[in-house]
């Protein structure tokens, strides 16, 4: 799939993983499970998870702990591939 096709698909995706006050550690297993069955997974970083950290920083930190790769970050939402 081309980047353009993935971007279009990502835009239409619903958020299926939410990162809250439990932080990114609490979603690592769930995100890995979802990435095994899906091309893309959309993750929302709630205010409780962000604290003083940017969504980009949290998204990159989560990428280091999963089997997939960060595809895109927009606002408080990240898409993994």
C-alpha positions, 0 to 999 in steps of 0.5 A: 500500500502506498503512503497516500493509500495508508494516509487515506485509510488512516483518516477514516479509522476510528480510535481503538486505543486510548492512552490515559492516566495509566500512561503508555505502558498500559497500552503496549500489549493491546496495541501490539495485538491490534497491529497484528490484525490491522494495517493501521491502528489509531491511538488517542493521547488523552490530557491525563497521559500528556501532562507536560509532554507533547503528543509527538514525544509520547507517540515516539516513546510508545513506538520504541515499545511496540512491534510497529512503527509510527506512521503519523501524528495529528493533534492528540492522535497518532497512527501506527503501522 
